[in-house]
Amino acid sequence: MNFFNGNDDLELFLPFYGSTIVYKTSSSYQNIYVTERGEYEGMRGKFRMLQSSSNASQGIMNLEQPNNLVVPYIRITVDLINHYLPDFKKGFIIGHGIGTVSSFYSDKYMVTAEIDPVVVEVSKKYFGHSGHNVEIGDGQVLLKKQEAHSQDIIFLDAFNSDDVPTHLTTAEFFTLTDEKLSDTGILIMNYIGKLKHDKFLHTLYSTISKIYPCVKVFAPNPKKILKQNILFVASRNILEDYTPREAEPIQISGN
């Protein structure tokens, strides 16, 4: 059933950000808004956002500079990919949003899994995504269909609000990613959490470390108390120490 939940609080917060609604709809999974504002994190422009609630953004584009990477964690992700595997050929992304990463690597063969078909349609109509190589369905199910050792990069960027879907945080899932990665491949995961007093962060690190011998963790602001994007990079091989331009390496212990 397709309905719009009028109780969502996003519309109440939009005036505080100087935002307006360009389009709104709903899917079986979520309310979906396309909004615009003239400023984002101190930058001026015409910023169009795909949002599902007041605190959940699935992608941001500056319509005045559409090829620029607006969101810091996306820039960090690209920085990490270009450092650790600059010559990769194939990649698999779980979580489409507006397709920023797949569009950035349009010269590569990137397949994206997105569970919500409405998100894909909105990304095409309002953010100019081609829709090329986007498969509709659960990311784990679609990843199972890929050939063994066929992927140079797997990027997990899927959320229910602020949380990664539980089945994409299990040892079973990370074992699957290991089976699908090439010998030199890397797994990158975006997690939203706190660096301190976040038990699940340590659980997640421990789970990934049981599958991958080398796991690196990066965060934009190591001193931040509130939630932020935390990026995991995992590999069967030794990953050299590296400090991205907009993040710091973080030491995490398992539980």
Accessible surface in RSA format (square Angstrom, percent):
REM  Atomic radii and reference values for relative SASA: ProtOr
REM  Chains: A
REM  Algorithm: Lee & Richards
REM  Probe-radius: 1.40
REM  Slices: 20
REM RES _ NUM      All-atoms   Total-Side   Main-Chain    Non-polar    All polar
REM                ABS   REL    ABS   REL    ABS   REL    ABS   REL    ABS   REL
RES MET A   1   199.16 103.1 137.71  91.1  61.44 146.3 118.10 100.4  81.05 107.4
RES ASN A   2   109.73  75.7  79.52  76.8  30.21  72.7  33.85  81.5  75.87  73.3
RES PHE A   3   116.63  58.4 108.39  67.1   8.24  21.4 115.80  70.2   0.83   2.4
RES PHE A   4    64.09  32.1  37.99  23.5  26.10  67.9  37.99  23.0  26.10  74.7
RES ASN A   5    60.25  41.5  56.19  54.3   4.06   9.8  10.02  24.1  50.22  48.5
RES GLY A   6    67.48  83.2   0.00   N/A  67.48  83.2  32.80  90.0  34.68  77.7
RES ASN A   7   139.63  96.3 110.87 107.1  28.76  69.2  29.17  70.2 110.46 106.8
RES ASP A   8    31.67  22.2  15.58  15.5  16.09  38.0   8.87  20.9  22.80  22.7
RES ASP A   9    58.96  41.3  56.59  56.3   2.37   5.6  20.27  47.7  38.69  38.6
RES LEU A  10     1.33   0.7   1.33   1.0   0.00   0.0   1.33   0.9   0.00   0.0
RES GLU A  11    68.47  39.3  56.89  43.0  11.58  27.6  19.86  38.4  48.61  39.7
RES LEU A  12   133.66  74.4 122.75  87.8  10.91  27.4 126.20  88.6   7.46  20.1
RES PHE A  13    88.15  44.1  88.15  54.6   0.00   0.0  88.15  53.4   0.00   0.0
RES LEU A  14    10.99   6.1  10.99   7.9   0.00   0.0  10.99   7.7   0.00   0.0
RES PRO A  15    99.12  72.2  73.13  66.7  26.00  94.5  80.31  66.3  18.81 116.9
RES PHE A  16   169.22  84.7 131.79  81.6  37.42  97.4 138.22  83.8  30.99  88.7
RES TYR A  17   115.55  53.9  95.77  54.5  19.78  51.5  61.49  46.2  54.05  66.6
RES GLY A  18    55.37  68.3   0.00   N/A  55.37  68.3  37.53 103.0  17.84  39.9
RES SER A  19    10.60   9.0   0.14   0.2  10.47  24.1   0.00   0.0  10.60  14.9
RES THR A  20    88.19  62.7  84.00  85.2   4.19  10.0  73.92  99.3  14.27  21.6
RES ILE A  21    58.89  33.5  28.76  21.4  30.13  72.6  28.76  20.7  30.13  81.8
RES VAL A  22    59.45  39.1  28.56  25.9  30.88  74.4  33.95  29.5  25.50  69.2
RES TYR A  23    74.34  34.7  69.01  39.3   5.33  13.9  42.44  31.9  31.91  39.3
RES LYS A  24    94.44  46.1  77.11  47.3  17.33  41.3  47.86  43.1  46.58  49.6
RES THR A  25    26.06  18.5  19.71  20.0   6.34  15.1   9.15  12.3  16.91  25.6
RES SER A  26     5.12   4.3   3.63   4.8   1.49   3.4   1.10   2.4   4.01   5.6
RES SER A  27     9.49   8.0   1.56   2.1   7.93  18.3   4.92  10.5   4.57   6.4
RES SER A  28    96.52  81.6  57.03  76.1  39.49  91.0  30.44  64.8  66.08  92.6
RES TYR A  29   124.07  57.9  87.87  50.0  36.20  94.2  62.35  46.9  61.72  76.1
RES GLN A  30    46.46  26.0  32.62  23.8  13.84  32.9  25.25  53.7  21.21  16.1
RES ASN A  31    13.95   9.6   9.07   8.8   4.88  11.7   1.11   2.7  12.84  12.4
RES ILE A  32     0.25   0.1   0.25   0.2   0.00   0.0   0.25   0.2   0.00   0.0
RES TYR A  33     0.47   0.2   0.47   0.3   0.00   0.0   0.00   0.0   0.47   0.6
RES VAL A  34     0.00   0.0   0.00   0.0   0.00   0.0   0.00   0.0   0.00   0.0
RES THR A  35     0.19   0.1   0.19   0.2   0.00   0.0   0.00   0.0   0.19   0.3
RES GLU A  36    25.62  14.7  23.71  17.9   1.91   4.5   5.95  11.5  19.66  16.1
RES ARG A  37    31.36  13.2  24.27  12.4   7.08  16.9   7.13   9.7  24.23  14.7
RES GLY A  38    31.28  38.6   0.00   N/A  31.28  38.6  21.50  59.0   9.77  21.9
RES GLU A  39    80.03  45.9  75.69  57.3   4.34  10.3  12.89  24.9  67.14  54.8
RES TYR A  40    27.73  12.9  26.62  15.1   1.10   2.9  13.44  10.1  14.29  17.6
RES GLU A  41   120.81  69.4  77.05  58.3  43.76 104.2  46.00  89.0  74.81  61.1
RES GLY A  42    61.50  75.8   0.00   N/A  61.50  75.8  29.00  79.6  32.49  72.8
RES MET A  43    78.22  40.5  73.25  48.5   4.96  11.8  40.69  34.6  37.53  49.7
RES ARG A  44   183.77  77.2 159.80  81.5  23.97  57.1  72.26  98.7 111.52  67.6
RES GLY A  45    14.19  17.5   0.00   N/A  14.19  17.5   4.20  11.5   9.99  22.4
RES LYS A  46    96.34  47.0  95.46  58.6   0.88   2.1  43.31  39.0  53.03  56.5
RES PHE A  47     1.81   0.9   1.81   1.1   0.00   0.0   1.81   1.1   0.00   0.0
RES ARG A  48    39.73  16.7  39.73  20.3   0.00   0.0   0.00   0.0  39.73  24.1
RES MET A  49     8.06   4.2   8.06   5.3   0.00   0.0   7.89   6.7   0.16   0.2
RES LEU A  50     0.14   0.1   0.14   0.1   0.00   0.0   0.14   0.1   0.00   0.0
RES GLN A  51    10.26   5.7  10.12   7.4   0.14   0.3   0.00   0.0  10.26   7.8
RES SER A  52    16.34  13.8  10.96  14.6   5.38  12.4   3.93   8.4  12.41  17.4
RES SER A  53    23.54  19.9  23.54  31.4   0.00   0.0  22.96  48.9   0.57   0.8
RES SER A  54    30.80  26.0  14.47  19.3  16.33  37.6   4.27   9.1  26.52  37.2
RES ASN A  55   101.83  70.2  74.08  71.6  27.75  66.8  41.46  99.8  60.37  58.4
RES ALA A  56    10.49   9.6   6.03   9.3   4.45  10.1   9.66  13.6   0.83   2.2
RES SER A  57    59.28  50.1  23.88  31.9  35.39  81.5  22.62  48.2  36.66  51.4
RES GLN A  58    52.76  29.5  33.15  24.2  19.61  46.7  28.01  59.6  24.75  18.8
RES GLY A  59    10.56  13.0   0.00   N/A  10.56  13.0   9.51  26.1   1.05   2.4
RES ILE A  60     9.93   5.7   3.76   2.8   6.17  14.9   3.76   2.7   6.17  16.7
RES MET A  61    33.54  17.4  32.30  21.4   1.23   2.9  28.51  24.2   5.03   6.7
RES ASN A  62     9.09   6.3   9.02   8.7   0.07   0.2   0.65   1.6   8.44   8.2
RES LEU A  63    54.03  30.1  33.48  23.9  20.56  51.7  33.96  23.8  20.08  54.0
RES GLU A  64   118.77  68.2  87.55  66.2  31.22  74.3  37.46  72.5  81.31  66.4
RES GLN A  65    97.07  54.3  91.53  66.9   5.54  13.2  26.10  55.6  70.97  53.8
RES PRO A  66    72.87  53.1  59.95  54.7  12.91  46.9  60.08  49.6  12.79  79.5
RES ASN A  67   137.41  94.8 116.83 112.9  20.58  49.6  35.48  85.4 101.93  98.5
RES ASN A  68    79.07  54.5  67.92  65.6  11.15  26.9  16.89  40.6  62.18  60.1
RES LEU A  69    31.29  17.4  19.89  14.2  11.40  28.7  20.20  14.2  11.10  29.9
RES VAL A  70     7.98   5.3   3.29   3.0   4.69  11.3   5.54   4.8   2.44   6.6
RES VAL A  71    23.17  15.2  22.26  20.1   0.91   2.2  22.26  19.3   0.91   2.5
RES PRO A  72    31.27  22.8  31.27  28.5   0.00   0.0  31.27  25.8   0.00   0.0
RES TYR A  73    36.01  16.8  34.90  19.9   1.11   2.9  16.55  12.4  19.46  24.0
RES ILE A  74    11.34   6.5  11.34   8.5   0.00   0.0  11.34   8.2   0.00   0.0
RES ARG A  75    69.25  29.1  64.73  33.0   4.52  10.8  35.48  48.5  33.76  20.5
RES ILE A  76     1.91   1.1   0.58   0.4   1.33   3.2   1.91   1.4   0.00   0.0
RES THR A  77     0.00   0.0   0.00   0.0   0.00   0.0   0.00   0.0   0.00   0.0
RES VAL A  78     9.27   6.1   9.27   8.4   0.00   0.0   9.27   8.1   0.00   0.0
RES ASP A  79     8.67   6.1   6.79   6.8   1.89   4.5   3.08   7.3   5.59   5.6
RES LEU A  80     0.00   0.0   0.00   0.0   0.00   0.0   0.00   0.0   0.00   0.0
RES ILE A  81     0.29   0.2   0.29   0.2   0.00   0.0   0.29   0.2   0.00   0.0
RES ASN A  82    68.60  47.3  58.69  56.7   9.92  23.9  23.42  56.4  45.18  43.7
RES HIS A  83    59.26  32.4  36.75  25.5  22.51  57.6  28.65  29.5  30.61  35.6
RES TYR A  84    27.73  12.9   6.41   3.6  21.33  55.5   8.52   6.4  19.21  23.7
RES LEU A  85    27.24  15.2  26.91  19.2   0.33   0.8  27.24  19.1   0.00   0.0
RES PRO A  86    76.62  55.8  60.26  54.9  16.37  59.5  61.00  50.4  15.62  97.1
RES ASP A  87   110.99  77.7 100.85 100.4  10.14  24.0  32.91  77.4  78.08  77.9
RES PHE A  88     5.27   2.6   0.92   0.6   4.35  11.3   5.27   3.2   0.00   0.0
RES LYS A  89   142.17  69.4 137.52  84.4   4.65  11.1 105.27  94.8  36.90  39.3
RES LYS A  90    69.52  33.9  69.52  42.7   0.00   0.0  34.84  31.4  34.69  36.9
RES GLY A  91     0.18   0.2   0.00   N/A   0.18   0.2   0.00   0.0   0.18   0.4
RES PHE A  92     0.16   0.1   0.01   0.0   0.15   0.4   0.01   0.0   0.15   0.4
RES ILE A  93     6.40   3.6   6.40   4.8   0.00   0.0   6.40   4.6   0.00   0.0
RES ILE A  94     5.00   2.8   5.00   3.7   0.00   0.0   5.00   3.6   0.00   0.0
RES GLY A  95    13.89  17.1   0.00   N/A  13.89  17.1   8.78  24.1   5.11  11.4
RES HIS A  96    10.30   5.6   0.14   0.1  10.16  26.0   1.19   1.2   9.11  10.6
RES GLY A  97    12.05  14.9   0.00   N/A  12.05  14.9   7.89  21.7   4.15   9.3
RES ILE A  98     8.90   5.1   3.54   2.6   5.36  12.9   3.54   2.5   5.36  14.5
RES GLY A  99     3.45   4.3   0.00   N/A   3.45   4.3   3.45   9.5   0.00   0.0
RES THR A 100    35.59  25.3  25.87  26.2   9.72  23.2  25.58  34.4  10.01  15.1
RES VAL A 101     7.85   5.2   5.75   5.2   2.10   5.1   5.75   5.0   2.10   5.7
RES SER A 102    15.80  13.4   9.11  12.2   6.69  15.4   9.18  19.5   6.62   9.3
RES SER A 103    58.76  49.7  41.46  55.3  17.30  39.9  37.32  79.5  21.44  30.0
RES PHE A 104    88.54  44.3  60.95  37.7  27.60  71.8  69.74  42.3  18.81  53.8
RES TYR A 105    12.47   5.8  12.16   6.9   0.31   0.8  12.16   9.1   0.31   0.4
RES SER A 106    93.74  79.2  61.73  82.4  32.01  73.7  36.74  78.2  57.00  79.9
RES ASP A 107   120.40  84.3  80.36  80.0  40.05  94.7  50.64 119.2  69.76  69.6
RES LYS A 108    51.41  25.1  35.54  21.8  15.87  37.8  16.48  14.8  34.92  37.2
RES TYR A 109   110.96  51.8 105.24  59.9   5.71  14.9  74.02  55.6  36.94  45.5
RES MET A 110     9.68   5.0   4.20   2.8   5.48  13.1   4.20   3.6   5.48   7.3
RES VAL A 111     5.80   3.8   5.80   5.2   0.00   0.0   5.80   5.0   0.00   0.0
RES THR A 112     1.97   1.4   1.97   2.0   0.00   0.0   1.17   1.6   0.81   1.2
RES ALA A 113     1.28   1.2   0.04   0.1   1.24   2.8   0.26   0.4   1.02   2.7
RES GLU A 114    14.87   8.5  12.86   9.7   2.00   4.8   2.13   4.1  12.74  10.4
RES ILE A 115    76.18  43.3  69.71  51.9   6.47  15.6  69.71  50.2   6.47  17.5
RES ASP A 116     0.55   0.4   0.55   0.5   0.00   0.0   0.52   1.2   0.02   0.0
RES PRO A 117    64.16  46.8  63.07  57.5   1.08   3.9  63.42  52.4   0.74   4.6
RES VAL A 118    42.03  27.7  40.44  36.6   1.59   3.8  42.03  36.5   0.00   0.0
RES VAL A 119     0.12   0.1   0.12   0.1   0.00   0.0   0.12   0.1   0.00   0.0
RES VAL A 120    10.20   6.7  10.20   9.2   0.00   0.0  10.20   8.9   0.00   0.0
RES GLU A 121    98.42  56.5  95.51  72.3   2.91   6.9  45.41  87.8  53.01  43.3
RES VAL A 122     6.25   4.1   5.13   4.6   1.12   2.7   6.25   5.4   0.00   0.0
RES SER A 123     0.00   0.0   0.00   0.0   0.00   0.0   0.00   0.0   0.00   0.0
RES LYS A 124    82.68  40.3  69.31  42.5  13.37  31.8  31.20  28.1  51.49  54.8
RES LYS A 125   156.23  76.2 122.13  74.9  34.11  81.2  83.67  75.3  72.57  77.3
RES TYR A 126    34.94  16.3  29.98  17.1   4.96  12.9  20.28  15.2  14.66  18.1
RES PHE A 127     9.82   4.9   0.00   0.0   9.82  25.5   3.15   1.9   6.67  19.1
RES GLY A 128    67.24  82.9   0.00   N/A  67.24  82.9  34.47  94.6  32.77  73.4
RES HIS A 129    17.33   9.5   6.92   4.8  10.41  26.6   6.80   7.0  10.53  12.2
RES SER A 130    88.81  75.0  52.42  70.0  36.39  83.8  53.17 113.2  35.63  49.9
RES GLY A 131    19.79  24.4   0.00   N/A  19.79  24.4   3.47   9.5  16.32  36.5
RES HIS A 132   133.25  72.8 118.40  82.3  14.85  38.0  85.18  87.8  48.07  55.9
RES ASN A 133    39.86  27.5  24.42  23.6  15.45  37.2   9.70  23.3  30.16  29.2
RES VAL A 134    24.74  16.3   1.70   1.5  23.04  55.5   1.70   1.5  23.04  62.5
RES GLU A 135    66.06  37.9  62.05  46.9   4.01   9.5  28.23  54.6  37.83  30.9
RES ILE A 136    85.22  48.5  59.14  44.1  26.08  62.9  59.14  42.6  26.08  70.8
RES GLY A 137    20.37  25.1   0.00   N/A  20.37  25.1  20.02  54.9   0.35   0.8
RES ASP A 138    34.24  24.0  28.42  28.3   5.82  13.8  18.77  44.2  15.47  15.4
RES GLY A 139     5.74   7.1   0.00   N/A   5.74   7.1   0.06   0.2   5.67  12.7
RES GLN A 140    15.88   8.9  15.88  11.6   0.00   0.0   3.80   8.1  12.08   9.2
RES VAL A 141    77.62  51.1  77.01  69.7   0.61   1.5  77.01  66.9   0.61   1.7
RES LEU A 142    14.06   7.8  13.98  10.0   0.07   0.2  13.98   9.8   0.07   0.2
RES LEU A 143     0.00   0.0   0.00   0.0   0.00   0.0   0.00   0.0   0.00   0.0
RES LYS A 144   108.63  53.0  92.09  56.5  16.53  39.4  50.79  45.7  57.84  61.6
RES LYS A 145   151.69  74.0 116.65  71.6  35.04  83.4  78.81  70.9  72.88  77.6
RES GLN A 146    30.87  17.3  26.59  19.4   4.28  10.2   1.70   3.6  29.18  22.1
RES GLU A 147   138.28  79.4 128.55  97.3   9.72  23.1  52.48 101.5  85.79  70.0
RES ALA A 148    66.21  60.9  45.56  70.3  20.65  47.0  45.56  64.2  20.65  54.7
RES HIS A 149   103.41  56.5  88.72  61.7  14.68  37.6  61.31  63.2  42.09  49.0
RES SER A 150    22.11  18.7   6.80   9.1  15.31  35.3  16.19  34.5   5.92   8.3
RES GLN A 151     1.95   1.1   1.95   1.4   0.00   0.0   0.00   0.0   1.95   1.5
RES ASP A 152    23.86  16.7  23.86  23.7   0.00   0.0   1.75   4.1  22.11  22.0
RES ILE A 153     0.36   0.2   0.36   0.3   0.00   0.0   0.36   0.3   0.00   0.0
RES ILE A 154     0.00   0.0   0.00   0.0   0.00   0.0   0.00   0.0   0.00   0.0
RES PHE A 155     2.13   1.1   2.13   1.3   0.00   0.0   2.13   1.3   0.00   0.0
RES LEU A 156     0.14   0.1   0.14   0.1   0.00   0.0   0.14   0.1   0.00   0.0
RES ASP A 157    24.70  17.3  15.32  15.2   9.38  22.2   0.45   1.1  24.25  24.2
RES ALA A 158    14.38  13.2  11.91  18.4   2.46   5.6  14.22  20.0   0.16   0.4
RES PHE A 159    56.77  28.4  24.98  15.5  31.79  82.7  24.98  15.1  31.79  91.0
RES ASN A 160    95.36  65.8  87.60  84.7   7.76  18.7  31.78  76.5  63.58  61.5
RES SER A 161    71.03  60.0  48.24  64.4  22.79  52.5  37.03  78.8  34.00  47.6
RES ASP A 162    28.53  20.0  27.12  27.0   1.41   3.3   6.75  15.9  21.78  21.7
RES ASP A 163    92.09  64.5  89.35  88.9   2.73   6.5  24.82  58.4  67.26  67.1
RES VAL A 164    12.69   8.3   0.83   0.7  11.86  28.6   0.83   0.7  11.86  32.2
RES PRO A 165    19.86  14.5  17.37  15.8   2.50   9.1  19.86  16.4   0.00   0.0
RES THR A 166   110.09  78.3 102.85 104.3   7.24  17.3  69.10  92.8  40.99  62.0
RES HIS A 167    73.42  40.1  69.49  48.3   3.93  10.0  60.55  62.4  12.87  15.0
RES LEU A 168     4.04   2.2   4.04   2.9   0.00   0.0   4.04   2.8   0.00   0.0
RES THR A 169    12.58   8.9   5.48   5.6   7.10  16.9   0.68   0.9  11.89  18.0
RES THR A 170    49.06  34.9  44.45  45.1   4.61  11.0  47.60  63.9   1.45   2.2
RES ALA A 171    49.77  45.8  45.48  70.2   4.29   9.8  45.64  64.3   4.13  10.9
RES GLU A 172   113.66  65.3 100.83  76.3  12.83  30.5  45.94  88.8  67.72  55.3
RES PHE A 173     0.00   0.0   0.00   0.0   0.00   0.0   0.00   0.0   0.00   0.0
RES PHE A 174     0.00   0.0   0.00   0.0   0.00   0.0   0.00   0.0   0.00   0.0
RES THR A 175    52.35  37.2  52.35  53.1   0.00   0.0  43.49  58.4   8.87  13.4
RES LEU A 176    14.63   8.1  13.40   9.6   1.23   3.1  14.31  10.1   0.32   0.9
RES THR A 177     0.00   0.0   0.00   0.0   0.00   0.0   0.00   0.0   0.00   0.0
RES ASP A 178    31.89  22.3  31.62  31.5   0.26   0.6   0.00   0.0  31.89  31.8
RES GLU A 179    85.43  49.0  82.72  62.6   2.72   6.5  33.27  64.3  52.17  42.6
RES LYS A 180    21.63  10.6  21.63  13.3   0.00   0.0   1.46   1.3  20.17  21.5
RES LEU A 181     1.78   1.0   1.78   1.3   0.00   0.0   1.78   1.2   0.00   0.0
RES SER A 182    19.63  16.6  19.24  25.7   0.39   0.9  19.63  41.8   0.00   0.0
RES ASP A 183   109.64  76.8 101.73 101.3   7.91  18.7  33.15  78.0  76.49  76.3
RES THR A 184    84.62  60.2  79.91  81.0   4.71  11.2  62.48  83.9  22.14  33.5
RES GLY A 185     2.48   3.1   0.00   N/A   2.48   3.1   0.00   0.0   2.48   5.6
RES ILE A 186     2.25   1.3   2.25   1.7   0.00   0.0   2.25   1.6   0.00   0.0
RES LEU A 187     0.83   0.5   0.77   0.5   0.07   0.2   0.77   0.5   0.07   0.2
RES ILE A 188     0.00   0.0   0.00   0.0   0.00   0.0   0.00   0.0   0.00   0.0
RES MET A 189     0.00   0.0   0.00   0.0   0.00   0.0   0.00   0.0   0.00   0.0
RES ASN A 190     1.54   1.1   1.40   1.4   0.14   0.3   0.00   0.0   1.54   1.5
RES TYR A 191    17.26   8.1  17.26   9.8   0.00   0.0   9.16   6.9   8.10  10.0
RES ILE A 192    40.11  22.8  35.19  26.2   4.93  11.9  35.19  25.3   4.93  13.4
RES GLY A 193     0.67   0.8   0.00   N/A   0.67   0.8   0.67   1.8   0.00   0.0
RES LYS A 194    76.27  37.2  76.27  46.8   0.00   0.0  22.63  20.4  53.65  57.1
RES LEU A 195    21.74  12.1   9.67   6.9  12.07  30.3   9.67   6.8  12.07  32.5
RES LYS A 196   147.66  72.0 140.92  86.5   6.74  16.1  86.99  78.3  60.68  64.6
RES HIS A 197   182.75  99.9 137.99  95.9  44.76 114.5 107.91 111.2  74.85  87.1
RES ASP A 198    20.53  14.4  15.23  15.2   5.30  12.5   8.36  19.7  12.17  12.1
RES LYS A 199   164.77  80.4 151.92  93.2  12.85  30.6 100.63  90.6  64.13  68.3
RES PHE A 200    86.25  43.2  82.00  50.8   4.25  11.1  83.69  50.7   2.56   7.3
RES LEU A 201     0.00   0.0   0.00   0.0   0.00   0.0   0.00   0.0   0.00   0.0
RES HIS A 202    50.51  27.6  50.51  35.1   0.00   0.0  35.06  36.1  15.45  18.0
RES THR A 203    43.04  30.6  42.98  43.6   0.06   0.1  37.76  50.7   5.28   8.0
RES LEU A 204     1.02   0.6   0.25   0.2   0.77   1.9   1.02   0.7   0.00   0.0
RES TYR A 205    44.64  20.8  44.64  25.4   0.00   0.0  12.42   9.3  32.22  39.7
RES SER A 206    14.81  12.5  11.60  15.5   3.21   7.4   4.82  10.3   9.99  14.0
RES THR A 207    22.60  16.1  21.98  22.3   0.62   1.5   6.54   8.8  16.06  24.3
RES ILE A 208     0.08   0.0   0.08   0.1   0.00   0.0   0.08   0.1   0.00   0.0
RES SER A 209    42.89  36.2  26.06  34.8  16.83  38.8  25.40  54.1  17.49  24.5
RES LYS A 210   164.37  80.2 126.84  77.8  37.53  89.3  80.60  72.5  83.77  89.2
RES ILE A 211    43.23  24.6  23.73  17.7  19.50  47.0  26.92  19.4  16.30  44.2
RES TYR A 212     1.23   0.6   0.52   0.3   0.71   1.8   0.81   0.6   0.43   0.5
RES PRO A 213   108.67  79.2  64.67  59.0  44.00 159.9  75.36  62.2  33.31 207.0
RES CYS A 214    20.07  15.2  16.96  18.9   3.11   7.3   8.29  21.0  11.78  12.7
RES VAL A 215    19.46  12.8   1.42   1.3  18.04  43.5   1.42   1.2  18.04  48.9
RES LYS A 216    45.60  22.2  43.46  26.7   2.14   5.1  20.69  18.6  24.91  26.5
RES VAL A 217     4.11   2.7   1.06   1.0   3.05   7.3   1.06   0.9   3.05   8.3
RES PHE A 218     1.08   0.5   0.88   0.5   0.20   0.5   0.91   0.6   0.18   0.5
RES ALA A 219     0.06   0.1   0.00   0.0   0.06   0.1   0.06   0.1   0.00   0.0
RES PRO A 220    47.66  34.7  28.55  26.0  19.11  69.5  28.55  23.6  19.11 118.8
RES ASN A 221    67.29  46.4  66.15  63.9   1.14   2.7  15.08  36.3  52.21  50.5
RES PRO A 222    55.07  40.1  41.40  37.7  13.68  49.7  41.40  34.2  13.68  85.0
RES LYS A 223   186.69  91.1 161.90  99.3  24.79  59.0 111.96 100.8  74.73  79.6
RES LYS A 224    83.53  40.7  72.15  44.3  11.38  27.1  36.53  32.9  47.00  50.1
RES ILE A 225   141.39  80.5 131.42  97.9   9.97  24.0 135.45  97.5   5.94  16.1
RES LEU A 226   120.01  66.8 119.95  85.8   0.06   0.1 119.95  84.2   0.06   0.2
RES LYS A 227    94.25  46.0  82.88  50.9  11.37  27.1  51.20  46.1  43.06  45.9
RES GLN A 228    13.21   7.4   5.36   3.9   7.85  18.7  12.77  27.2   0.45   0.3
RES ASN A 229    35.46  24.5  33.98  32.8   1.47   3.6   0.57   1.4  34.89  33.7
RES ILE A 230     0.00   0.0   0.00   0.0   0.00   0.0   0.00   0.0   0.00   0.0
RES LEU A 231     0.93   0.5   0.93   0.7   0.00   0.0   0.93   0.7   0.00   0.0
RES PHE A 232     0.83   0.4   0.83   0.5   0.00   0.0   0.83   0.5   0.00   0.0
RES VAL A 233     0.00   0.0   0.00   0.0   0.00   0.0   0.00   0.0   0.00   0.0
RES ALA A 234     0.29   0.3   0.29   0.4   0.00   0.0   0.29   0.4   0.00   0.0
RES SER A 235     1.21   1.0   1.21   1.6   0.00   0.0   0.00   0.0   1.21   1.7
RES ARG A 236    72.34  30.4  55.37  28.2  16.98  40.4  46.28  63.2  26.07  15.8
RES ASN A 237    66.15  45.6  61.14  59.1   5.01  12.1  27.79  66.9  38.37  37.1
RES ILE A 238   164.80  93.8 141.11 105.1  23.68  57.1 141.15 101.6  23.65  64.2
RES LEU A 239    15.43   8.6  10.55   7.5   4.88  12.3  11.77   8.3   3.66   9.8
RES GLU A 240   104.33  59.9  92.86  70.3  11.46  27.3  42.65  82.5  61.68  50.4
RES ASP A 241   123.29  86.4  99.24  98.8  24.05  56.9  39.09  92.0  84.19  84.0
RES TYR A 242    49.72  23.2  40.29  22.9   9.43  24.5  33.44  25.1  16.28  20.1
RES THR A 243    74.11  52.7  55.76  56.5  18.35  43.7  33.27  44.7  40.84  61.7
RES PRO A 244     3.53   2.6   0.04   0.0   3.49  12.7   0.04   0.0   3.49  21.7
RES ARG A 245   199.73  83.9 160.93  82.0  38.79  92.4  78.85 107.8 120.87  73.3
RES GLU A 246    68.85  39.5  54.37  41.1  14.48  34.5  37.95  73.4  30.90  25.2
RES ALA A 247     4.91   4.5   0.22   0.3   4.69  10.7   1.48   2.1   3.44   9.1
RES GLU A 248    77.64  44.6  77.64  58.7   0.00   0.0  17.28  33.4  60.36  49.3
RES PRO A 249    60.54  44.1  44.50  40.6  16.04  58.3  44.50  36.7  16.04  99.7
RES ILE A 250    27.28  15.5  18.14  13.5   9.14  22.0  19.84  14.3   7.44  20.2
RES GLN A 251   171.24  95.8 146.13 106.8  25.11  59.8  65.93 140.3 105.31  79.9
RES ILE A 252    22.22  12.6   4.78   3.6  17.45  42.1   8.29   6.0  13.93  37.8
RES SER A 253    72.58  61.3  65.87  87.9   6.71  15.5  47.54 101.2  25.04  35.1
RES GLY A 254    38.51  47.5   0.00   N/A  38.51  47.5  10.88  29.9  27.63  61.9
RES ASN A 255   113.63  78.4  50.68  49.0  62.95 151.6  59.54 143.3  54.09  52.3
END  Absolute sums over single chains surface
CHAIN  1 A    12495.7       9843.1       2652.6       6772.4       5723.3
END  Absolute sums over all chains
TOTAL         12495.7       9843.1       2652.6       6772.4       5723.3
